[in-house]
Amino acid sequence: MELITKTGDSLTGSRYQIEGGVEKGLEEIGAPEGTTIIARSLFYNTPARKKFLKTPMTEGAHVAALVEKIALSHPDISIRFIQNNQNKLYTSGNHNLKDLIYTVFGREIAGNLLPVEIREDWITVTGFTGKPVIARSNRNYENYFINGRYIKSTIISKAIEEAYKPYMMQHKYPFTMLHFHIEPDTLDVNVHPTKMELRFADGEKVYNAVLRAVSNALSHKELIPRVSLEAKQEKEARQLAEKLAPRPEPFEVRRRENLSQKPAANPGQMQPASPSSAGSVYAHSAPPRPSFVQELMPDWLKERKKEQENRPASPASPAILNHLKGTGNSDTPDTAAGPSTGPSTSPSSGSTAEPEQPKELKEPVQPEQLDLFDGKLLDPKARLKHKLIGQLFDTYWMVEYNEQLFIIDQHAAHEKVLYENTIKSLKTRQYDMQMVDPPIILTLNMNEELLLKKYMDYFTGIGFEIEPFGGREYAVRGVPANLFSIAKKELLTEMIDGLSEDMSVHNPDIIYEKVASMSCKAAVKGHHTMSFQEANVLIDQLLDLENPYACPHGRPTIISMSKYELEKKFKRIV
Protein backbone atom coordinates (compact mmCIF):
# COMPACT_ATOMS: atom_id res chain seq x y z
CA MET A 1 0.00 0.00 0.00
CA GLU A 2 1.31 3.45 -0.95
CA LEU A 3 -0.20 6.72 0.27
CA ILE A 4 0.68 10.15 -1.13
CA THR A 5 -1.04 13.11 0.48
CA LYS A 6 -0.73 16.88 0.77
CA THR A 7 -2.88 19.51 2.45
CA GLY A 8 -3.66 22.82 0.83
CA ASP A 9 -1.51 24.94 3.16
CA SER A 10 1.61 22.72 3.01
CA LEU A 11 4.56 23.23 0.68
CA THR A 12 5.34 19.52 0.39
CA GLY A 13 3.46 16.28 0.70
CA SER A 14 4.10 12.98 2.42
CA ARG A 15 4.63 9.51 0.99
CA TYR A 16 4.03 6.46 3.17
CA GLN A 17 4.61 2.81 2.15
CA ILE A 18 3.63 -0.38 3.93
CA GLU A 19 3.96 -4.00 2.71
CA GLY A 20 2.42 -6.97 4.51
CA GLY A 21 1.92 -4.93 7.66
CA VAL A 22 5.57 -3.79 7.72
CA GLU A 23 6.40 -0.10 7.28
CA LYS A 24 8.76 0.47 4.37
CA GLY A 25 9.14 4.21 4.31
CA LEU A 26 7.86 7.67 5.20
CA GLU A 27 9.28 10.66 3.31
CA GLU A 28 8.53 14.16 2.12
CA ILE A 29 7.87 14.57 -1.61
CA GLY A 30 6.44 17.11 -3.99
CA ALA A 31 2.81 16.32 -4.61
CA PRO A 32 -0.43 17.99 -5.73
CA GLU A 33 -3.09 18.86 -3.19
CA GLY A 34 -5.20 15.84 -2.28
CA THR A 35 -4.67 12.16 -1.52
CA THR A 36 -3.65 9.26 -3.74
CA ILE A 37 -3.87 5.65 -2.55
CA ILE A 38 -2.20 2.89 -4.57
CA ALA A 39 -2.67 -0.82 -3.80
CA ARG A 40 -0.64 -3.46 -5.61
CA SER A 41 -0.59 -7.29 -5.44
CA LEU A 42 -3.48 -7.52 -3.04
CA PHE A 43 -3.17 -11.26 -2.42
CA TYR A 44 0.58 -11.81 -2.67
CA ASN A 45 0.76 -13.33 0.82
CA THR A 46 -2.71 -14.90 1.07
CA PRO A 47 -2.62 -17.95 -1.25
CA ALA A 48 -5.72 -19.53 0.28
CA ARG A 49 -7.94 -16.62 -0.74
CA LYS A 50 -6.26 -16.29 -4.11
CA LYS A 51 -7.17 -19.89 -4.91
CA PHE A 52 -10.89 -19.04 -4.72
CA LEU A 53 -10.73 -15.98 -6.94
CA LYS A 54 -12.58 -15.99 -10.27
CA THR A 55 -11.07 -14.99 -13.59
CA PRO A 56 -9.31 -11.60 -13.80
CA MET A 57 -12.19 -10.29 -15.92
CA THR A 58 -14.79 -11.30 -13.33
CA GLU A 59 -12.83 -9.92 -10.39
CA GLY A 60 -12.18 -6.75 -12.37
CA ALA A 61 -15.92 -6.35 -12.92
CA HIS A 62 -16.51 -6.64 -9.15
CA VAL A 63 -13.89 -3.98 -8.47
CA ALA A 64 -15.38 -1.75 -11.18
CA ALA A 65 -18.86 -2.07 -9.65
CA LEU A 66 -17.50 -1.07 -6.25
CA VAL A 67 -15.59 1.90 -7.68
CA GLU A 68 -18.74 3.05 -9.50
CA LYS A 69 -20.65 3.00 -6.21
CA ILE A 70 -17.90 5.02 -4.53
CA ALA A 71 -17.89 7.54 -7.38
CA LEU A 72 -21.69 7.90 -7.35
CA SER A 73 -21.67 8.45 -3.60
CA HIS A 74 -19.20 11.36 -3.91
CA PRO A 75 -19.88 13.49 -7.02
CA ASP A 76 -17.48 16.09 -5.61
CA ILE A 77 -14.46 13.78 -5.90
CA SER A 78 -12.70 12.98 -9.18
CA ILE A 79 -12.08 9.23 -9.41
CA ARG A 80 -10.15 7.33 -12.09
CA PHE A 81 -10.22 3.54 -12.38
CA ILE A 82 -7.50 1.97 -14.54
CA GLN A 83 -7.62 -1.70 -15.48
CA ASN A 84 -4.99 -3.33 -17.71
CA ASN A 85 -3.61 0.13 -18.53
CA GLN A 86 -7.02 1.29 -19.77
CA ASN A 87 -9.21 3.98 -18.27
CA LYS A 88 -12.44 2.20 -17.30
CA LEU A 89 -13.90 5.10 -15.34
CA TYR A 90 -12.93 8.73 -14.97
CA THR A 91 -15.22 11.16 -13.17
CA SER A 92 -14.76 14.92 -13.20
CA GLY A 93 -15.65 15.65 -9.57
CA ASN A 94 -17.66 18.72 -10.65
CA HIS A 95 -20.44 18.11 -8.04
CA ASN A 96 -22.95 17.42 -10.88
CA LEU A 97 -24.73 14.13 -10.18
CA LYS A 98 -26.46 14.05 -13.57
CA ASP A 99 -23.11 14.26 -15.39
CA LEU A 100 -21.87 11.44 -13.21
CA ILE A 101 -24.92 9.29 -14.09
CA TYR A 102 -24.21 9.93 -17.76
CA THR A 103 -20.60 8.82 -17.31
CA VAL A 104 -21.48 5.60 -15.48
CA PHE A 105 -24.82 4.54 -17.02
CA GLY A 106 -24.83 6.19 -20.43
CA ARG A 107 -26.97 8.46 -22.49
CA GLU A 108 -30.29 6.59 -22.48
CA ILE A 109 -30.64 6.70 -18.71
CA ALA A 110 -29.24 10.22 -18.34
CA GLY A 111 -31.80 11.45 -20.85
CA ASN A 112 -34.77 10.01 -18.94
CA LEU A 113 -34.29 11.35 -15.42
CA LEU A 114 -36.61 13.24 -13.11
CA PRO A 115 -35.21 15.29 -10.21
CA VAL A 116 -36.08 14.26 -6.65
CA GLU A 117 -35.81 16.61 -3.69
CA ILE A 118 -37.40 16.69 -0.26
CA ARG A 119 -35.98 18.51 2.74
CA GLU A 120 -37.26 18.10 6.27
CA ASP A 121 -35.77 18.68 9.71
CA TRP A 122 -34.57 15.12 10.16
CA ILE A 123 -34.09 13.90 6.57
CA THR A 124 -32.99 15.24 3.19
CA VAL A 125 -33.48 13.28 -0.03
CA THR A 126 -31.93 14.55 -3.28
CA GLY A 127 -31.02 12.96 -6.59
CA PHE A 128 -32.80 11.54 -9.61
CA THR A 129 -35.30 8.85 -10.44
CA GLY A 130 -35.84 7.34 -13.87
CA LYS A 131 -38.90 7.55 -16.06
CA PRO A 132 -40.76 4.23 -16.33
CA VAL A 133 -39.47 3.70 -19.87
CA ILE A 134 -36.02 2.71 -18.50
CA ALA A 135 -37.34 0.01 -16.18
CA ARG A 136 -35.27 -3.13 -15.60
CA SER A 137 -36.08 -6.71 -14.64
CA ASN A 138 -34.08 -6.61 -11.39
CA ARG A 139 -33.24 -4.17 -8.61
CA ASN A 140 -29.65 -3.55 -9.73
CA TYR A 141 -30.49 -0.01 -10.78
CA GLU A 142 -32.05 0.96 -7.46
CA ASN A 143 -29.18 2.95 -5.95
CA TYR A 144 -29.37 4.99 -2.77
CA PHE A 145 -26.74 6.33 -0.42
CA ILE A 146 -27.20 7.25 3.23
CA ASN A 147 -24.76 9.83 4.58
CA GLY A 148 -22.37 9.06 1.71
CA ARG A 149 -22.43 5.26 2.05
CA TYR A 150 -23.98 2.79 -0.39
CA ILE A 151 -26.74 0.96 1.48
CA LYS A 152 -29.30 -1.77 0.85
CA SER A 153 -32.60 -1.30 2.64
CA THR A 154 -35.84 -3.25 2.30
CA ILE A 155 -37.81 -0.28 3.63
CA ILE A 156 -36.44 2.15 1.03
CA SER A 157 -36.84 -0.38 -1.81
CA LYS A 158 -40.47 -1.03 -0.91
CA ALA A 159 -41.19 2.71 -0.74
CA ILE A 160 -39.62 3.31 -4.16
CA GLU A 161 -41.50 0.42 -5.76
CA GLU A 162 -44.77 1.48 -4.15
CA ALA A 163 -44.37 4.96 -5.65
CA TYR A 164 -43.78 3.41 -9.09
CA LYS A 165 -46.64 0.93 -8.78
CA PRO A 166 -49.17 3.01 -10.77
CA TYR A 167 -46.63 3.68 -13.52
CA MET A 168 -44.86 0.37 -14.09
CA MET A 169 -45.70 -3.21 -14.96
CA GLN A 170 -45.29 -5.96 -12.41
CA HIS A 171 -41.84 -7.52 -12.03
CA LYS A 172 -40.21 -4.37 -13.42
CA TYR A 173 -38.00 -2.16 -11.27
CA PRO A 174 -37.02 1.50 -11.68
CA PHE A 175 -33.75 3.37 -11.88
CA THR A 176 -33.04 5.56 -8.86
CA MET A 177 -30.02 7.52 -7.69
CA LEU A 178 -30.94 9.00 -4.30
CA HIS A 179 -28.74 10.59 -1.66
CA PHE A 180 -30.05 10.59 1.92
CA HIS A 181 -28.80 12.74 4.75
CA ILE A 182 -30.24 11.48 8.04
CA GLU A 183 -29.32 12.30 11.62
CA PRO A 184 -26.72 9.66 12.66
CA ASP A 185 -28.29 9.14 16.06
CA THR A 186 -31.41 7.74 14.35
CA LEU A 187 -29.41 5.00 12.57
CA ASP A 188 -27.98 1.68 13.69
CA VAL A 189 -25.15 0.81 11.26
CA ASN A 190 -23.92 -2.28 13.11
CA VAL A 191 -26.49 -4.63 11.63
CA HIS A 192 -24.31 -6.34 9.02
CA PRO A 193 -20.56 -7.09 8.98
CA THR A 194 -20.10 -5.31 5.65
CA LYS A 195 -22.15 -2.30 6.84
CA MET A 196 -24.36 -2.71 3.73
CA GLU A 197 -27.52 -2.76 5.83
CA LEU A 198 -28.73 -0.58 8.65
CA ARG A 199 -31.71 -0.15 10.91
CA PHE A 200 -33.79 3.02 11.27
CA ALA A 201 -35.12 4.30 14.57
CA ASP A 202 -38.42 5.05 12.82
CA GLY A 203 -38.74 2.94 9.68
CA GLU A 204 -42.30 4.02 8.94
CA LYS A 205 -41.27 7.65 8.91
CA VAL A 206 -38.48 6.93 6.43
CA TYR A 207 -40.84 4.85 4.27
CA ASN A 208 -43.37 7.68 4.04
CA ALA A 209 -40.68 10.27 3.27
CA VAL A 210 -39.25 8.20 0.41
CA LEU A 211 -42.69 7.39 -0.94
CA ARG A 212 -43.62 11.08 -0.87
CA ALA A 213 -40.37 12.20 -2.52
CA VAL A 214 -40.53 9.73 -5.43
CA SER A 215 -44.29 10.15 -5.92
CA ASN A 216 -43.89 13.92 -6.16
CA ALA A 217 -41.21 13.48 -8.82
CA LEU A 218 -43.44 11.21 -10.92
CA SER A 219 -46.77 12.99 -10.52
CA HIS A 220 -47.99 15.72 -12.86
CA LYS A 221 -45.65 14.59 -15.63
CA GLU A 222 -47.00 13.49 -19.02
CA LEU A 223 -45.16 10.17 -19.24
CA ILE A 224 -46.28 8.84 -22.62
CA PRO A 225 -43.94 6.31 -24.27
CA ARG A 226 -42.84 7.38 -27.74
CA VAL A 227 -42.63 4.67 -30.41
CA SER A 228 -39.55 4.77 -32.63
CA LEU A 229 -38.02 2.90 -35.52
CA GLU A 230 -36.21 -0.30 -34.72
CA ALA A 231 -32.45 -0.41 -35.05
CA LYS A 232 -32.69 -2.69 -38.09
CA GLN A 233 -35.00 -0.27 -39.85
CA GLU A 234 -32.67 2.61 -39.02
CA LYS A 235 -29.81 0.70 -40.65
CA GLU A 236 -31.87 -0.05 -43.75
CA ALA A 237 -32.87 3.61 -44.03
CA ARG A 238 -29.24 4.70 -43.87
CA GLN A 239 -28.20 2.10 -46.47
CA LEU A 240 -30.94 3.34 -48.78
CA ALA A 241 -29.78 6.92 -48.29
CA GLU A 242 -26.23 5.93 -49.17
CA LYS A 243 -27.43 4.28 -52.36
CA LEU A 244 -29.40 7.37 -53.38
CA ALA A 245 -26.62 9.81 -52.52
CA PRO A 246 -24.38 10.97 -55.44
CA ARG A 247 -21.20 8.97 -55.76
CA PRO A 248 -17.72 10.54 -55.92
CA GLU A 249 -17.00 11.95 -59.35
CA PRO A 250 -13.93 9.80 -60.24
CA PHE A 251 -16.02 6.63 -59.86
CA GLU A 252 -18.71 8.06 -62.14
CA VAL A 253 -16.10 8.97 -64.75
CA ARG A 254 -14.60 5.48 -64.78
CA ARG A 255 -18.01 3.81 -64.87
CA ARG A 256 -19.20 5.86 -67.82
CA GLU A 257 -15.95 5.28 -69.67
CA ASN A 258 -16.20 1.51 -69.17
CA LEU A 259 -19.88 1.09 -69.99
CA SER A 260 -20.61 3.66 -72.68
CA GLN A 261 -17.09 4.14 -74.12
CA LYS A 262 -17.84 7.85 -74.34
CA PRO A 263 -15.78 10.71 -72.97
CA ALA A 264 -16.64 11.59 -69.42
CA ALA A 265 -18.46 14.78 -68.59
CA ASN A 266 -16.72 17.58 -66.75
CA PRO A 267 -16.06 16.40 -63.23
CA GLY A 268 -18.19 17.95 -60.53
CA GLN A 269 -16.49 20.58 -58.43
CA MET A 270 -15.97 20.18 -54.72
CA GLN A 271 -18.12 22.92 -53.22
CA PRO A 272 -18.21 23.94 -49.61
CA ALA A 273 -21.48 23.27 -47.82
CA SER A 274 -23.82 26.06 -46.81
CA PRO A 275 -22.53 28.56 -44.21
CA SER A 276 -24.94 27.07 -41.66
CA SER A 277 -23.16 23.71 -41.79
CA ALA A 278 -20.84 23.08 -38.89
CA GLY A 279 -17.18 22.28 -39.50
CA SER A 280 -15.39 21.89 -42.83
CA VAL A 281 -18.02 19.75 -44.54
CA TYR A 282 -17.98 19.47 -48.32
CA ALA A 283 -20.66 18.20 -50.66
CA HIS A 284 -20.29 17.00 -54.26
CA SER A 285 -22.51 18.58 -56.88
CA ALA A 286 -24.64 15.84 -58.37
CA PRO A 287 -23.16 14.57 -61.67
CA PRO A 288 -25.31 14.55 -64.80
CA ARG A 289 -27.18 11.36 -65.60
CA PRO A 290 -24.85 8.95 -67.47
CA SER A 291 -25.60 8.61 -71.15
CA PHE A 292 -25.80 4.81 -70.98
CA VAL A 293 -28.97 5.17 -68.94
CA GLN A 294 -30.59 7.03 -71.84
CA GLU A 295 -29.44 4.35 -74.27
CA LEU A 296 -30.85 1.48 -72.21
CA MET A 297 -34.17 3.25 -71.58
CA PRO A 298 -37.16 1.69 -73.44
CA ASP A 299 -38.77 3.79 -76.20
CA TRP A 300 -42.07 4.14 -74.34
CA LEU A 301 -40.24 5.44 -71.25
CA LYS A 302 -38.29 7.92 -73.39
CA GLU A 303 -41.57 9.25 -74.81
CA ARG A 304 -43.12 9.51 -71.32
CA LYS A 305 -40.05 11.36 -70.03
CA LYS A 306 -40.10 13.74 -73.00
CA GLU A 307 -43.79 14.53 -72.40
CA GLN A 308 -43.13 15.25 -68.74
CA GLU A 309 -40.24 17.58 -69.58
CA ASN A 310 -42.33 19.54 -72.11
CA ARG A 311 -45.44 19.66 -69.93
CA PRO A 312 -45.95 23.10 -68.29
CA ALA A 313 -45.83 23.12 -64.53
CA SER A 314 -49.26 23.09 -62.87
CA PRO A 315 -50.03 26.26 -60.94
CA ALA A 316 -49.70 25.96 -57.17
CA SER A 317 -51.64 27.91 -54.60
CA PRO A 318 -49.92 31.04 -53.19
CA ALA A 319 -50.01 29.48 -49.71
CA ILE A 320 -48.07 26.40 -50.87
CA LEU A 321 -45.59 28.55 -52.80
CA ASN A 322 -44.99 30.77 -49.81
CA HIS A 323 -44.59 27.71 -47.56
CA LEU A 324 -41.94 26.28 -49.89
CA LYS A 325 -40.19 29.63 -49.94
CA GLY A 326 -40.11 29.73 -46.18
CA THR A 327 -42.88 32.25 -45.54
CA GLY A 328 -46.22 31.73 -43.89
CA ASN A 329 -48.10 34.73 -45.39
CA SER A 330 -50.04 33.86 -48.51
CA ASP A 331 -50.44 37.55 -49.40
CA THR A 332 -46.72 38.27 -49.52
CA PRO A 333 -45.44 38.89 -53.09
CA ASP A 334 -42.89 36.46 -54.51
CA THR A 335 -40.25 39.19 -54.56
CA ALA A 336 -40.47 39.57 -50.80
CA ALA A 337 -40.10 35.91 -50.13
CA GLY A 338 -36.40 35.87 -50.91
CA PRO A 339 -34.53 33.62 -53.30
CA SER A 340 -35.76 30.08 -53.72
CA THR A 341 -33.52 27.43 -52.24
CA GLY A 342 -34.64 24.52 -54.43
CA PRO A 343 -33.89 23.70 -58.09
CA SER A 344 -35.83 25.72 -60.62
CA THR A 345 -36.10 25.94 -64.42
CA SER A 346 -36.99 28.93 -66.53
CA PRO A 347 -38.59 28.36 -69.99
CA SER A 348 -37.24 31.65 -71.27
CA SER A 349 -33.60 31.13 -70.36
CA GLY A 350 -33.44 27.35 -70.57
CA SER A 351 -30.92 27.32 -67.71
CA THR A 352 -31.12 24.90 -64.86
CA ALA A 353 -30.06 25.71 -61.31
CA GLU A 354 -27.71 23.49 -59.37
CA PRO A 355 -29.39 20.24 -58.26
CA GLU A 356 -30.55 20.21 -54.70
CA GLN A 357 -27.90 18.89 -52.37
CA PRO A 358 -28.72 15.71 -50.40
CA LYS A 359 -29.97 16.38 -46.92
CA GLU A 360 -27.72 15.34 -44.09
CA LEU A 361 -28.75 12.20 -42.31
CA LYS A 362 -30.23 12.98 -38.95
CA GLU A 363 -29.23 11.17 -35.82
CA PRO A 364 -31.47 8.15 -35.19
CA VAL A 365 -34.25 8.90 -32.76
CA GLN A 366 -33.91 6.73 -29.66
CA PRO A 367 -36.98 5.45 -27.79
CA GLU A 368 -37.72 7.81 -24.97
CA GLN A 369 -40.41 8.86 -22.57
CA LEU A 370 -42.46 11.72 -23.99
CA ASP A 371 -42.75 14.59 -21.56
CA LEU A 372 -44.83 17.45 -22.97
CA PHE A 373 -44.34 20.15 -20.37
CA ASP A 374 -45.22 22.88 -22.89
CA GLY A 375 -48.50 21.38 -24.05
CA LYS A 376 -49.84 18.23 -22.48
CA LEU A 377 -52.10 15.97 -24.49
CA LEU A 378 -54.51 15.56 -21.57
CA ASP A 379 -54.82 19.24 -20.79
CA PRO A 380 -58.13 21.16 -21.04
CA LYS A 381 -56.60 23.66 -23.50
CA ALA A 382 -54.98 20.95 -25.61
CA ARG A 383 -58.24 18.97 -25.58
CA LEU A 384 -59.82 21.60 -27.84
CA LYS A 385 -57.19 20.89 -30.51
CA HIS A 386 -57.48 17.09 -30.48
CA LYS A 387 -58.38 15.50 -33.80
CA LEU A 388 -60.02 12.14 -33.12
CA ILE A 389 -59.24 10.04 -36.20
CA GLY A 390 -60.93 6.73 -35.45
CA GLN A 391 -60.73 3.26 -33.93
CA LEU A 392 -58.10 0.69 -34.93
CA PHE A 393 -58.67 -3.07 -34.56
CA ASP A 394 -61.74 -2.30 -32.38
CA THR A 395 -59.30 -1.66 -29.51
CA TYR A 396 -57.18 1.46 -30.07
CA TRP A 397 -58.24 5.05 -30.63
CA MET A 398 -56.02 7.38 -32.65
CA VAL A 399 -55.73 11.07 -31.80
CA GLU A 400 -53.77 13.66 -33.78
CA TYR A 401 -52.29 16.54 -31.80
CA ASN A 402 -49.23 18.79 -32.10
CA GLU A 403 -47.61 16.79 -34.95
CA GLN A 404 -47.89 13.63 -32.88
CA LEU A 405 -50.05 10.56 -33.35
CA PHE A 406 -51.35 9.37 -29.99
CA ILE A 407 -52.78 5.85 -29.70
CA ILE A 408 -55.04 5.13 -26.72
CA ASP A 409 -55.79 1.59 -25.51
CA GLN A 410 -59.50 1.78 -24.68
CA HIS A 411 -59.36 -1.13 -22.20
CA ALA A 412 -56.34 0.17 -20.27
CA ALA A 413 -57.72 3.72 -20.28
CA HIS A 414 -61.15 2.63 -19.02
CA GLU A 415 -59.50 0.45 -16.36
CA LYS A 416 -57.60 3.47 -15.09
CA VAL A 417 -60.72 5.65 -15.04
CA LEU A 418 -62.67 3.06 -13.06
CA TYR A 419 -59.76 2.40 -10.68
CA GLU A 420 -59.10 6.02 -9.73
CA ASN A 421 -62.78 6.91 -9.49
CA THR A 422 -63.38 3.91 -7.22
CA ILE A 423 -60.42 4.80 -4.98
CA LYS A 424 -61.68 8.37 -4.72
CA SER A 425 -65.22 7.39 -3.84
CA LEU A 426 -64.08 4.82 -1.28
CA LYS A 427 -61.76 7.20 0.54
CA THR A 428 -64.37 9.99 0.68
CA ARG A 429 -67.13 7.52 1.66
CA GLN A 430 -69.20 8.76 -1.27
CA TYR A 431 -70.73 5.56 -2.53
CA ASP A 432 -74.06 4.01 -3.37
CA MET A 433 -75.03 0.55 -2.20
CA GLN A 434 -76.84 -1.86 -4.51
CA MET A 435 -78.80 -4.67 -2.87
CA VAL A 436 -78.22 -8.20 -4.21
CA ASP A 437 -81.17 -10.58 -4.48
CA PRO A 438 -80.65 -13.43 -3.99
CA PRO A 439 -77.63 -12.76 -1.80
CA ILE A 440 -74.18 -14.08 -2.68
CA ILE A 441 -73.25 -16.93 -0.30
CA LEU A 442 -69.55 -17.22 0.56
CA THR A 443 -68.14 -20.37 2.14
CA LEU A 444 -64.87 -19.43 3.84
CA ASN A 445 -62.11 -21.45 5.44
CA MET A 446 -60.76 -20.56 8.87
CA ASN A 447 -58.10 -18.17 7.55
CA GLU A 448 -60.52 -16.38 5.20
CA GLU A 449 -63.12 -16.07 7.99
CA LEU A 450 -60.48 -14.53 10.26
CA LEU A 451 -59.57 -12.00 7.57
CA LEU A 452 -63.20 -11.09 6.91
CA LYS A 453 -63.88 -10.47 10.61
CA LYS A 454 -60.68 -8.48 10.94
CA TYR A 455 -61.54 -6.14 8.06
CA MET A 456 -65.34 -6.22 8.37
CA ASP A 457 -65.54 -2.55 9.39
CA TYR A 458 -63.69 -1.55 6.23
CA PHE A 459 -65.95 -3.66 4.02
CA THR A 460 -69.02 -2.13 5.64
CA GLY A 461 -67.57 1.37 5.32
CA ILE A 462 -67.24 1.14 1.54
CA GLY A 463 -70.71 -0.21 0.76
CA PHE A 464 -70.76 -3.93 1.46
CA GLU A 465 -73.44 -5.51 3.58
CA ILE A 466 -72.21 -8.90 4.83
CA GLU A 467 -73.78 -10.99 7.59
CA PRO A 468 -73.26 -14.50 9.03
CA PHE A 469 -75.34 -17.20 7.33
CA GLY A 470 -74.58 -20.14 9.59
CA GLY A 471 -71.38 -22.07 10.14
CA ARG A 472 -68.59 -20.63 8.01
CA GLU A 473 -70.96 -19.22 5.42
CA TYR A 474 -71.63 -15.52 4.97
CA ALA A 475 -74.32 -13.80 2.92
CA VAL A 476 -73.38 -10.74 0.83
CA ARG A 477 -76.64 -8.81 0.58
CA GLY A 478 -75.27 -5.48 -0.65
CA VAL A 479 -72.29 -4.34 -2.74
CA PRO A 480 -71.02 -0.94 -3.92
CA ALA A 481 -73.12 0.18 -6.87
CA ASN A 482 -70.16 0.46 -9.25
CA LEU A 483 -69.32 -3.21 -8.59
CA PHE A 484 -72.83 -4.56 -9.02
CA SER A 485 -72.31 -5.88 -12.54
CA ILE A 486 -69.14 -7.82 -11.62
CA ALA A 487 -69.86 -8.85 -8.02
CA LYS A 488 -69.54 -12.62 -8.20
CA LYS A 489 -68.67 -15.23 -5.60
CA GLU A 490 -65.28 -15.98 -7.15
CA LEU A 491 -64.26 -12.33 -7.28
CA LEU A 492 -65.22 -11.67 -3.66
CA THR A 493 -63.34 -14.75 -2.47
CA GLU A 494 -60.32 -13.70 -4.54
CA MET A 495 -60.38 -10.28 -2.91
CA ILE A 496 -60.42 -11.73 0.59
CA ASP A 497 -57.62 -14.18 -0.29
CA GLY A 498 -55.52 -11.32 -1.52
CA LEU A 499 -55.53 -9.78 1.94
CA SER A 500 -53.71 -12.75 3.45
CA GLU A 501 -50.36 -11.42 2.19
CA ASP A 502 -50.80 -8.26 4.25
CA MET A 503 -52.35 -9.60 7.44
CA SER A 504 -49.84 -7.74 9.59
CA VAL A 505 -50.64 -4.38 8.00
CA HIS A 506 -53.66 -2.57 9.42
CA ASN A 507 -54.18 -0.20 6.56
CA PRO A 508 -57.54 0.58 4.94
CA ASP A 509 -55.71 1.42 1.70
CA ILE A 510 -55.16 -2.32 1.19
CA ILE A 511 -58.92 -2.90 1.17
CA TYR A 512 -59.41 0.08 -1.14
CA GLU A 513 -56.86 -1.21 -3.62
CA LYS A 514 -58.37 -4.69 -3.67
CA VAL A 515 -61.84 -3.29 -4.29
CA ALA A 516 -60.57 -0.87 -6.91
CA SER A 517 -58.73 -3.69 -8.66
CA MET A 518 -62.03 -5.58 -8.83
CA SER A 519 -63.64 -2.58 -10.51
CA CYS A 520 -61.14 -2.91 -13.36
CA LYS A 521 -62.92 -6.07 -14.45
CA ALA A 522 -65.90 -3.92 -15.46
CA ALA A 523 -63.78 -2.00 -17.98
CA VAL A 524 -64.64 -2.13 -21.66
CA LYS A 525 -62.65 -4.89 -23.32
CA GLY A 526 -60.52 -4.92 -26.41
CA HIS A 527 -62.18 -5.87 -29.71
CA HIS A 528 -65.22 -3.89 -28.62
CA THR A 529 -66.56 -1.30 -31.02
CA MET A 530 -66.98 2.11 -29.38
CA SER A 531 -68.63 5.15 -30.90
CA PHE A 532 -66.86 8.47 -31.35
CA GLN A 533 -69.05 9.90 -28.62
CA GLU A 534 -67.99 7.17 -26.16
CA ALA A 535 -64.33 7.68 -27.07
CA ASN A 536 -64.61 11.42 -26.46
CA VAL A 537 -66.21 10.81 -23.07
CA LEU A 538 -63.37 8.41 -22.17
CA ILE A 539 -60.74 11.01 -23.11
CA ASP A 540 -62.60 13.64 -21.08
CA GLN A 541 -62.55 11.31 -18.07
CA LEU A 542 -58.79 10.83 -18.47
CA LEU A 543 -58.40 14.62 -18.10
CA ASP A 544 -59.57 14.44 -14.49
CA LEU A 545 -57.14 11.71 -13.39
CA GLU A 546 -53.94 12.36 -11.49
CA ASN A 547 -52.02 9.67 -13.37
CA PRO A 548 -53.80 8.73 -16.61
CA TYR A 549 -50.73 7.34 -18.38
CA ALA A 550 -50.67 3.78 -17.02
CA CYS A 551 -53.36 1.31 -16.05
CA PRO A 552 -53.47 -0.15 -12.50
CA HIS A 553 -51.28 -3.03 -13.71
CA GLY A 554 -48.58 -0.71 -15.06
CA ARG A 555 -49.34 -1.04 -18.77
CA PRO A 556 -49.34 2.22 -20.76
CA THR A 557 -52.71 3.68 -21.64
CA ILE A 558 -51.30 5.99 -24.31
CA ILE A 559 -48.33 5.78 -26.67
CA SER A 560 -47.25 8.27 -29.29
CA MET A 561 -45.50 8.36 -32.65
CA SER A 562 -44.16 11.55 -34.15
CA LYS A 563 -44.82 12.85 -37.64
CA TYR A 564 -41.07 12.56 -38.22
CA GLU A 565 -41.14 8.83 -37.48
CA LEU A 566 -44.07 8.27 -39.84
CA GLU A 567 -42.30 10.14 -42.62
CA LYS A 568 -39.25 7.94 -42.10
CA LYS A 569 -41.46 4.89 -42.40
CA PHE A 570 -42.68 6.12 -45.78
CA LYS A 571 -39.13 7.10 -46.81
CA ARG A 572 -40.08 10.76 -47.09
CA ILE A 573 -37.10 11.29 -44.83
CA VAL A 574 -34.07 9.03 -45.19
Summary of the structure (lengths in Angstrom):
residues: 574
radius of gyration: 34.1
end to end distance: 57.3
largest distance: 105.9
contacts: 1487
relative contact order: 0.08
helix: 38%
strand: 23%
